[in-house]
Amino acid sequence: MLNVPQNLLTEDDIYCCSLSKTLCHTSTPVTVGFYSPCGTRLHSLLENIAECMHKESCRREENEYRRTHQRPRRPEGMNYFTLLWYLVFYEPVITEVHLRRKNIDFIFIRFSAWQYAGSDKLWAGLVTTLCDHIRQHFGPLPLSFYHVVGSRPRFASGFSQNEWKIKKKVVATAGGLMVMLLAGVSLATVVIFVPGIRDGSALKVISAVFATISGSSIVLALTPVIKHLIISQKKKIESMTNNQKFTSHLGFMSAVKREIELLTSFVYYMEIFERQRLRIVFEITSLDMCYPERVIGVLNAINTLLSDTNAPFIFILVVDPCIITSCLEQASNMKGMADNGYLYLNRTVSLPFSIPEIGVRSKMRFLHETFQNREDLMYRIITRNVEQGVRKGKGMDPALAEMEASVEMDQHQIDAQAVQYIHEAFHSLHDEYGCLYRYIPESIIQMKRIVNTIPITLRLMTQQHSLRHDICPRSVAGWVVLVNQWPCRLCWILQCMEDEQQCRPPKDFDQQPLWEVFVDNCQELFSMHKDLQNIMALDNDPELFEQFLSHDFPFTVQEGAKYMRYTVNLDHSIRHRMGQLRALAMLEKRYKKKEDDSDKKKKEDGSDKKKKDDDSDKTD
């Protein structure tokens, strides 16, 4: 019997692969809002994303090797000494050759804010963690050399293809020192070994002066390198934060920013040396378990790192948006700046990604992995692994190999089709003969959110066989714009749809336009405007919303339910909040109705009793 391959994609795999491919194409710096309730399979999803990005990196490296016949030059073995030589005597140049490179390598850094929650300078922990990981990844000696003699890459002038330019001043200085050192050594040798000159004092003095000058110059040149080897950037920033006088000084954050700029310029340098792009992926977790002031500090540190428009940073901010927005609104030092936490979070996050509910295949995999961790099943696992090793040694089953090859080929076709859909969707965004461009916001950050979200949504939809050939890129782009521009009103429509479908909806409810659903329930939404004041501030022009949903993009209930399965840029906590308020309003309505019925019944009983009493009086 033929077994089904275990590497079939689950729902979580599809989401993570779509996000990782988008991050490989997105310009940096970028902040990903990884929105999820606390404890919702975060670590497994982050590991899955890292694995997908590593696979994409390997694939690009092979494609680049076929194009240029060059492998990345990593600072290992003899290349380590080559790097030190280049740091001293060469300065890098950004050429067309480098700009055409598509291969990319990711450096992952995971920062748990909970480990630094007790510190007053939580943001300093984030910055020092970054400095420490970069130092460990590339080695302390190259970074120390770069501190002293390194040069920031500059763009080439003209059509030069040479990526390295020699430092003439450094070469001249080093050559002069070597001549003086050799002259001093030669004179000293002559003084020692030539009998007729051995007793001459003048030549001894000259040789000693030459040797001393050259030797002291070399020592002076190496002293800063040794200093930076001993005192790392991490220790330097920690000493600055511990100095109360310096932290209150206006130039404190400027000094920290200079250290970060030096670090990023070193990463640019290593990009040219290694012949590949480098991206620093910073995963920030457990932030929603810290005090509000600590949260503000971390977000400010992220903004400091993002201040360089070309910084190679990808921040994955793993948070529960309900808790973070509450922290922003409660922080005493953010009064007037973050009175609405949702707006502040939107200005910080350039790519929102809401974790969906767990799918069936993902749940089955988690259960299977849980079963594997039981001690009474470990022997079976070891036995199965041995059997698989034996089968691999003998050769894979041809039928199984053919199935895996067909799955891989099918995935390449899906990726190609997704790329075509993405190009069509982007064309509809800036088509001057269309209407979608009128709804694009003026904010650059909001534009990036829309442009970054569309590829993920289309990649998710193309993974579904039933939708693969029935996707309208223009409609998908319109849906992403709708979610980005009017999240409050759309969440209300979706909540009303869900509540209606849980009851007994009319026969043609699936074909009902979303605009009609909103009109039928807008009065109820207005009654909750005090409780939803901050959320309603996220929406843009209401007249444009009416024009968008009633005329230009008349989505139906069926289309809304279809697109909602693949929507990642919508904060689901908003809809859950609306569901709670609507449920409470419904309970209150039923309670009042019951009270009214009870009062009405009492009045009816009282009137009946009075009528009976009147009838009895008449008979008497």
Rosetta blueprint (number, residue, H / E / L):
1 M L
2 L L
3 N L
4 V L
5 P L
6 Q L
7 N L
8 L L
9 L L
10 T L
11 E H
12 D H
13 D H
14 I H
15 Y H
16 C H
17 C H
18 S H
19 L H
20 S H
21 K H
22 T H
23 L H
24 C H
25 H H
26 T L
27 S L
28 T L
29 P L
30 V E
31 T E
32 V E
33 G E
34 F E
35 Y E
36 S L
37 P L
38 C L
39 G L
40 T L
41 R L
42 L H
43 H H
44 S H
45 L H
46 L H
47 E H
48 N H
49 I H
50 A H
51 E H
52 C H
53 M H
54 H H
55 K H
56 E H
57 S H
58 C H
59 R H
60 R H
61 E H
62 E H
63 N H
64 E H
65 Y H
66 R H
67 R H
68 T H
69 H L
70 Q L
71 R L
72 P L
73 R L
74 R L
75 P L
76 E L
77 G L
78 M H
79 N H
80 Y H
81 F H
82 T H
83 L H
84 L H
85 W H
86 Y H
87 L H
88 V H
89 F H
90 Y E
91 E E
92 P E
93 V E
94 I E
95 T L
96 E H
97 V H
98 H H
99 L H
100 R L
101 R L
102 K L
103 N L
104 I E
105 D E
106 F E
107 I E
108 F E
109 I E
110 R E
111 F E
112 S E
113 A H
114 W H
115 Q H
116 Y H
117 A L
118 G L
119 S L
120 D L
121 K L
122 L H
123 W H
124 A H
125 G H
126 L H
127 V H
128 T H
129 T H
130 L H
131 C H
132 D H
133 H H
134 I H
135 R H
136 Q H
137 H H
138 F H
139 G L
140 P H
141 L H
142 P H
143 L H
144 S H
145 F H
146 Y H
147 H H
148 V H
149 V H
150 G L
151 S L
152 R L
153 P L
154 R E
155 F E
156 A L
157 S L
158 G L
159 F L
160 S L
161 Q L
162 N L
163 E L
164 W E
165 K E
166 I E
167 K L
168 K H
169 K H
170 V H
171 V H
172 A H
173 T H
174 A H
175 G H
176 G H
177 L H
178 M H
179 V H
180 M H
181 L H
182 L H
183 A H
184 G H
185 V H
186 S H
187 L H
188 A H
189 T H
190 V H
191 V H
192 I H
193 F H
194 V L
195 P L
196 G L
197 I L
198 R L
199 D L
200 G L
201 S H
202 A H
203 L H
204 K H
205 V H
206 I H
207 S H
208 A H
209 V H
210 F H
211 A H
212 T H
213 I H
214 S H
215 G H
216 S H
217 S H
218 I H
219 V H
220 L H
221 A H
222 L H
223 T H
224 P H
225 V H
226 I H
227 K H
228 H H
229 L H
230 I H
231 I L
232 S L
233 Q H
234 K H
235 K H
236 K H
237 I H
238 E H
239 S H
240 M H
241 T H
242 N H
243 N L
244 Q H
245 K H
246 F H
247 T H
248 S L
249 H L
250 L L
251 G L
252 F H
253 M H
254 S H
255 A H
256 V H
257 K H
258 R H
259 E H
260 I H
261 E H
262 L H
263 L H
264 T H
265 S H
266 F H
267 V H
268 Y H
269 Y H
270 M H
271 E H
272 I H
273 F H
274 E H
275 R L
276 Q L
277 R E
278 L E
279 R E
280 I E
281 V E
282 F E
283 E E
284 I E
285 T E
286 S L
287 L H
288 D H
289 M H
290 C L
291 Y L
292 P H
293 E H
294 R H
295 V H
296 I H
297 G H
298 V H
299 L H
300 N H
301 A H
302 I H
303 N H
304 T H
305 L H
306 L L
307 S L
308 D L
309 T L
310 N L
311 A L
312 P L
313 F E
314 I E
315 F E
316 I E
317 L E
318 V E
319 V E
320 D L
321 P H
322 C H
323 I H
324 I H
325 T H
326 S H
327 C H
328 L H
329 E H
330 Q H
331 A L
332 S H
333 N H
334 M H
335 K L
336 G L
337 M L
338 A L
339 D L
340 N L
341 G H
342 Y H
343 L H
344 Y H
345 L H
346 N H
347 R H
348 T H
349 V L
350 S L
351 L E
352 P E
353 F E
354 S E
355 I L
356 P L
357 E L
358 I L
359 G L
360 V H
361 R H
362 S H
363 K H
364 M H
365 R H
366 F H
367 L H
368 H H
369 E H
370 T H
371 F H
372 Q H
373 N L
374 R L
375 E H
376 D H
377 L H
378 M H
379 Y H
380 R H
381 I H
382 I H
383 T H
384 R H
385 N H
386 V H
387 E H
388 Q H
389 G H
390 V H
391 R H
392 K H
393 G H
394 K H
395 G L
396 M L
397 D L
398 P H
399 A H
400 L H
401 A H
402 E H
403 M H
404 E H
405 A H
406 S H
407 V H
408 E H
409 M H
410 D H
411 Q H
412 H H
413 Q H
414 I H
415 D H
416 A H
417 Q H
418 A H
419 V H
420 Q H
421 Y H
422 I H
423 H H
424 E H
425 A H
426 F H
427 H H
428 S H
429 L H
430 H L
431 D L
432 E L
433 Y L
434 G L
435 C L
436 L H
437 Y H
438 R H
439 Y H
440 I L
441 P L
442 E L
443 S L
444 I H
445 I H
446 Q H
447 M H
448 K H
449 R H
450 I H
451 V H
452 N H
453 T H
454 I H
455 P H
456 I H
457 T H
458 L H
459 R H
460 L H
461 M H
462 T H
463 Q L
464 Q L
465 H L
466 S L
467 L L
468 R L
469 H L
470 D L
471 I L
472 C L
473 P H
474 R H
475 S H
476 V H
477 A H
478 G H
479 W H
480 V H
481 V H
482 L H
483 V H
484 N H
485 Q H
486 W L
487 P H
488 C H
489 R H
490 L H
491 C H
492 W H
493 I H
494 L H
495 Q H
496 C H
497 M H
498 E H
499 D H
500 E H
501 Q H
502 Q H
503 C L
504 R L
505 P L
506 P L
507 K L
508 D L
509 F H
510 D H
511 Q H
512 Q L
513 P E
514 L H
515 W H
516 E H
517 V H
518 F H
519 V H
520 D H
521 N H
522 C H
523 Q H
524 E H
525 L H
526 F H
527 S H
528 M L
529 H L
530 K L
531 D L
532 L L
533 Q H
534 N H
535 I H
536 M H
537 A L
538 L L
539 D L
540 N L
541 D L
542 P H
543 E H
544 L H
545 F H
546 E H
547 Q H
548 F H
549 L H
550 S H
551 H H
552 D H
553 F L
554 P L
555 F L
556 T E
557 V H
558 Q H
559 E H
560 G H
561 A H
562 K H
563 Y H
564 M H
565 R L
566 Y L
567 T L
568 V L
569 N L
570 L L
571 D L
572 H H
573 S H
574 I H
575 R H
576 H H
577 R H
578 M H
579 G H
580 Q H
581 L H
582 R H
583 A H
584 L H
585 A H
586 M H
587 L H
588 E H
589 K H
590 R H
591 Y H
592 K H
593 K H
594 K H
595 E H
596 D H
597 D H
598 S H
599 D H
600 K H
601 K H
602 K H
603 K H
604 E H
605 D H
606 G H
607 S H
608 D H
609 K H
610 K H
611 K H
612 K H
613 D H
614 D H
615 D H
616 S H
617 D H
618 K H
619 T H
620 D L
